[in-house]
């Protein structure tokens, strides 16, 4: 069965939790997509959903110009679930009454489930939930019955069972609603009748067929970085078209220790991908000589990468292997951001350094991961046989160590940082924390200080350790690493890395700081 034949449509009204709804449904084996609440009627119909979810949102349905959905949502004949703003919208649009709440309800609450409803099948009579609303429904439209309440919210959950309309004043998608996933299960499987066939194995099969249909007998190039996104995308394309995929790995001279060898071993010798390694390290370091401004470093590396990549593509074309397509590891959060009801947010981190390639080279894009979240990409990588160290690899910036060597980038300073970073990585892994951190790494500062080693005075560099906990990299908090772990890292770096005599720990969160120092 085509896994896309069972789809739930999520209409985004601007909630900060909308992506969580999609993640929870996919975890339940149900494919879903997020679209803006302004999706036209013909596109809603063409989507052919098994059910529709109306997300929460920061607006008030009482305000002029507040977001609405097309009436087709309520006329299509499929189940609808309104969440928070979605409940108020259903009340307002279908003949009920919404008013400002006497007291804004935000935070934990306990609801009394008052009726046996398909939505609460198998759940206890009292549920802990998370509320976040300033308006409340005073009266529900004809046909609706309350199925849960709190002292201040008589319509904490409602249903019109005949039309399969359901609505919740609370947020089932957040972890603060412990049984919320069960509520979503009941809606998706019980009410909508989804069978739960969404899986990474099924996704891999359909993605391969889609790639074949798009590429036909063409050739595809891939800028392979060794990160999980480009790795999984490359493996899918290779499974689809074989050696008409051409992977190019550029050694830009600012990679971590052993990175080039790992890419060649895993993708060249283990998976037998057609892989060309371009050693451009001398070229990049020459361009970076004397440059200390972080943005200048990024631009130099980005421009040089595109130039090297273009030259390699031209070389392939000269041998009769001209590419028509470029693989990119675009993920679903990037897609959502471009269509979000709230509009694209401000760019916080620079785009990956292949971002300019499609415009420069006029290639078609193959984006086999554009329907997946990061955790789904990792599961797909395991399904494809990718080794765990690649699958679980922490994000690594496109400009590499050039933005972790603060100040001028030289071979000598890179060598010092690589040795320190190896120790940080080893100790974090040995402590069992690698997969729990978003990122953990060393930074070489352009700061020297006086120290004593043995009976001799030293005047050497300072190394900073950065460890961040985050779910998406957009915000993050500094990790409270055990003092014993920090002590081991500091002792090893100072003892084993010639050129460093002081280690500091970065306790800045994002915001106001960024994850990378440059």
HELIX and SHEET records of a PDB file:
HELIX    1   1 UNK A    3  UNK A    5  5                                   3    
HELIX    2   2 UNK A   18  UNK A   27  1                                  10    
HELIX    3   3 UNK A   41  UNK A   47  1                                   7    
HELIX    4   4 UNK A   72  UNK A   75  1                                   4    
HELIX    5   5 UNK A   85  UNK A   94  1                                  10    
HELIX    6   6 UNK A  118  UNK A  120  5                                   3    
HELIX    7   7 UNK A  180  UNK A  185  1                                   6    
HELIX    8   8 UNK A  186  UNK A  191  3                                   6    
HELIX    9   9 UNK A  200  UNK A  215  1                                  16    
HELIX   10  10 UNK A  228  UNK A  241  1                                  14    
HELIX   11  11 UNK A  242  UNK A  244  5                                   3    
HELIX   12  12 UNK A  259  UNK A  263  1                                   5    
HELIX   13  13 UNK A  264  UNK A  270  3                                   7    
HELIX   14  14 UNK A  281  UNK A  288  1                                   8    
HELIX   15  15 UNK A  294  UNK A  318  1                                  25    
HELIX   16  16 UNK A  332  UNK A  339  1                                   8    
HELIX   17  17 UNK A  357  UNK A  361  1                                   5    
HELIX   18  18 UNK A  374  UNK A  383  1                                  10    
HELIX   19  19 UNK A  388  UNK A  391  1                                   4    
HELIX   20  20 UNK A  400  UNK A  403  5                                   4    
HELIX   21  21 UNK A  411  UNK A  430  1                                  20    
HELIX   22  22 UNK A  434  UNK A  436  5                                   3    
HELIX   23  23 UNK A  483  UNK A  496  1                                  14    
SHEET    1   A 9 UNK A  31  UNK A  36  0                                        
SHEET    2   A 9 UNK A   7  UNK A  12  1                                        
SHEET    3   A 9 UNK A  51  UNK A  54  1                                        
SHEET    4   A 9 UNK A  79  UNK A  83  1                                        
SHEET    5   A 9 UNK A 165  UNK A 168  1                                        
SHEET    6   A 9 UNK A 153  UNK A 160 -1                                        
SHEET    7   A 9 UNK A 145  UNK A 150 -1                                        
SHEET    8   A 9 UNK A  97  UNK A 113 -1                                        
SHEET    9   A 9 UNK A 126  UNK A 139 -1                                        
SHEET    1   B 5 UNK A 275  UNK A 279  0                                        
SHEET    2   B 5 UNK A 245  UNK A 251  1                                        
SHEET    3   B 5 UNK A 220  UNK A 223  1                                        
SHEET    4   B 5 UNK A 325  UNK A 327  1                                        
SHEET    5   B 5 UNK A 364  UNK A 366  1                                        
SHEET    1   C 3 UNK A 439  UNK A 453  0                                        
SHEET    2   C 3 UNK A 456  UNK A 469 -1                                        
SHEET    3   C 3 UNK A 477  UNK A 478 -1                                        
SHEET    1   D 3 UNK A 439  UNK A 453  0                                        
SHEET    2   D 3 UNK A 456  UNK A 469 -1                                        
SHEET    3   D 3 UNK A 500  UNK A 505  1                                        
END                                                                             
